[in-house]
Amino acid sequence: MTAEILSGTAMRAAILDELRQEVAAMRERHGKTPGLATILVGENPAAVSYVTLKVRTAQDLGFHEIQDTRPETIGEADLLALIARYNADPDIHGILVQLPLPGHIDAERVMQAIDPDKDVDGFHPLNLGRLVLHQALFPPCTPAGIQEMLLRANVPLAGAEVVVVGRSNIVGRPLSIMLGQKGRGADATVTLVHSRSLDVAAHCRRADILVVAAGVPHLVKAAWIKPGATVIDVGVNRIGVNAATGKAILSGDVDFEKIRQVAGRITPVPGGVGPMTIALLMRNTVRAAWRHLAMAG
């Protein structure tokens, strides 16, 4: 058996085509386009690369997009004032502050300063609370991307044994909640595994669907995989540099080449979960714009 490769790149293209039609309809009916403000502090190469991709995607969809880059030395008060300005801007429907932030800035305070109705990343405590109550406006983008990927690949979820490795507030914890709720793309039996779990391998071997978001290269081995299982690899680890191209060599959290001989479906790194994260960020922004138009009457 060789696993089917789940291409996030192909699924992203389909989602963006759907969103492009929504944006065109919004412009035709209301004379408005979704507005996204992307705030980048400093020049962290990985952050710059990621923000650039988000900005280009937003522009390609026809968004009103503002990339606001600030020096690493910006004070916390000035950053909070900038967020307050975008909170008050009726043409901005989504605000994204790229992490990580410099050490002198309290990232939690910054996230909480974003208007929850413009928090398209889904990290504000109010939006996480809405998620728990099954009332999410903007589900966190990576978990939502994984859920959407499973739906589009027609992976059976109702009653499935799902094991999520990693309990971060960005991926593992919200995903475990989303997949365990009632409804489409959910109704699974979910186990959340972490660094203090006993016999992680045994938990993984039970999984019909295994999601690995641990940040440890090649953590999960082929012997841990139930034959035919769906394996979603969230890890993006830089393990070296290609001497010929100078580009980073990336690895996921699973032993891809060996596991693809056992699993039924598997995501690649890169080209798996990452493209879905950006697609769902764009979808959250479109949803925020529609919501703003509805509330405006």
N, C-alpha and C positions, 0 to 999 in steps of 0.2 A: 504493500500500500504506500502511495505517495500522497501526502496531504494536498488538498485544494488550497491554493494561495488566495487569501482574501485581500484584494487590492484596495486599500483606502484611497489611493490616487484615482482609480476609476470611479469609486463611489462618490468621492468629492466632486468630480466633474459633473455627475448626474445631479447632485444636490445644488451645485452652483447654477446649473441650467434652470432648475426649478425656481431658485431665488431670483434669477435674472428676469424671469417672467413676472414675478411678484413686484419687483422694483419697477418694471415698465408699467404694470397696472396701477401702482401707487402714483406714479408720475402723471399718468393719463387721467386718473380720477380726481386726484387731489393737488396736482402740481407740486408734489413734495417727493423727496428721496430720503432714504435712511441716512442719518448723520452719525458718524463714528469719530470720536476723538481718541487718538492713541498717544499716550504719554510715555516717553522713554527718558530715563534719568541715567546719564553717563554713557559710556561707549563700550560696554561689555560686548565682545564680538558675537557671542551666541544670541544675546538679547537683540542686538542690532539686526542680525540675520532674520530672526523670527519676526520682529516687528516689520521689517521690510516686506516679508512675504504676506503678512496680514494686510498691510497698507495696499500692496499691489492687488491683492484679491478684492479688497473693498472697492478700489478704483475701477477694477474690471467689471464689477457688478453695477457700477454707476452710482455708488454711494457719494454723499458729501463727506469726504474724508479729510481729517486734519491730523497730520503727524506733528506732534509737539515734543521736540527734543530739548531737554534741559541739561545743563552741566551737572556733573557729579557733586559739585559743591553746593547745589541749591539747598536752601534751608527748608526744614520741615514745614514751617509756617507758610513759606512761599508756595510750596507744593500744594498744601491744603487750600490756599487761596486760589490757585489755578484750578483745582478740582471744583471749588465752589462756583467759579466762573462758568465752567462747562455744565455744572448742575443747573444753572439758571438760563442756559442758552436753549431756546425752544427748537433750534435747528439741529441740536445734538441729541440723539436718542440713546447712544451707547458710549460709555467711557471705559477705556481700558488703560490701566497702569501696569506696565510691563515689570514683572519681577525678575530677578531680585533687585531690591533697592539698596543704596549705600547704607552702611552700618549706623550712621547718625540719624537715620529716618526710621520711625516706628511704622513698619509695613502694615501692622494690624490697624493702627489708627488711620492710615491712609485708605485702606480698603473700606473701613467703616464710614469714611467721609463721602464716599460715592453715593449718590442718590440710588436707593435700591431699585427704582424703576429704570435706571440707566446702567445698572450693574450687569452688563451682558456677559461677564466672565462667570457670574453666579457665585461669587465668593463672599458677598455681604452676609453677616449673620442673619438678617431678616430673610434673605433668599434661601439660605441653608435651612432655616426654620420652615419656610414654605415647602421646601423639598421634603422634609420629614413628614409634613402633614399632607403630602400628595397634592400640593397646590402650587407647584413650582412655576414661576414665570420664566425664569432663565436657569435651567439646570446647568451645572458646571460643564464646560465644553468637552473635556476629555471623556468623562463618564457618559455624557449624552452621545458623543461620537461613537463610543463602543456599543452602546445600546442600539443606535441607528445601524451600525455595521451588522450586528447580529440579526436585526430585523430584515435588512436588505439581502442578507445571505440566506434567509429562511432557516436560520438555526432555531430548532424548537426550544422554547424557554419555559413554557408552563410545566411545572413539576420537575424541571431539570435540576440536577445537582451542580451548583455553581460554586467554585472556590476562587476567592479573590486573595491574592498574595500581596500584602501591603495595605496599611491602614491610614494613609495620608488623608488630610481633609480635602485635597485637590482631586484625588482619583479614587482610592480604595474605599474609603468610608462612604462617600456619596453614592458610588456605584453599587455597593452592597445594599444600600437602602432602596435605590431605584429598581434593581432587579428583583427585590423581594416584595415590592408593592403589588397591588392588584392592577390588572389591566394589560393592554397590549405591550409587548416587549418586556414583560415582567412575569410575576407568578412563579418565580423560581425559588428553590430552597438554597439559601446562600450561607456559606461559611466564610468568615473573614479571618485570614491567617496572617500572622505577623511574627516579629523577631522573637517573641516569647512563647510562641506556640510550640507544643511538643509534637515531634514527628511530622514535620511539614510535608515530607514526601508522601506519607500515608494519606494525608488530607488531599494532596494533589491527585493521587491515584484514584480517588473516588469521583473526580470531577468529570461531568459531561462537558462542562465549559470551564476552562481554566484561564483566569485573567491574572497576569503577573505584572505588578507595578512596584517592584522592590528597589530598583536602582542598583542592582548587582549583576554585572555581566555574567551570562551563562549560569545563573543560579539554578535553574530548573533543568534537570537531565531527562533523557529519553525514558529512563526506567521509572520516572515519576508519572508518566502519561498513560491514561486509560486508552486502550486502542480505539481509534475513531473519534476521540474527543476533539473539541474545538479549542484551540489555544490562541489567546489574544495577548500579544507581547507589547506592553506599554513602555518598556525600558528603552532609553536612548542614551547609551554610554559611549563616551569617546575613549577608545582604547589605544589609539595611536594616530600617526599621520602618514598618509601615502607619500612616499619620498618623491614619486614622479609628479604628482599633481599638487602636493602641499595641502590637500584636503583631509579633514578628519576621517579616521576609520571608525565607523559606528558599529556597536553591538547591542543587541537586545538583552533581555533578562533570561532568555531561554536558549538552549543549545539548538538553534534553528535546524541545521543540516541533519542532525540525528533525529530530532523530534518529528520532522516532516515525514519520516519513514514510519511513524507510529500513529500520528494524529490523523483526524479526518479533514480538519481545516486548520490553517495557521496564518497569522499575519507576518509579513516581513518587516524588517527594520533596516533602512527607512522604507517608507511607502505604505505603512499599515495604518496605525492609529493616528499618527501625526497629521496627515492631511484631513482626517475626519474632525480633528479638534478645531482646525481653522474653519472648516465648512460649518460646524455647529456654532462657532462664534458669529459667523455671518448670519446664520439663521436667527440666532438670538437678537441680533441687531435689527433685522427686519421685523421680528415680532414686537420689539420695543417701539419701533416706528408706527406700526399698525395700532398698537395700544395707545400711543400718544394721540394719534388722529381720532381714535374712537372716544377718548376722554375729552378731547377738544370740541367734540360735538359734530 
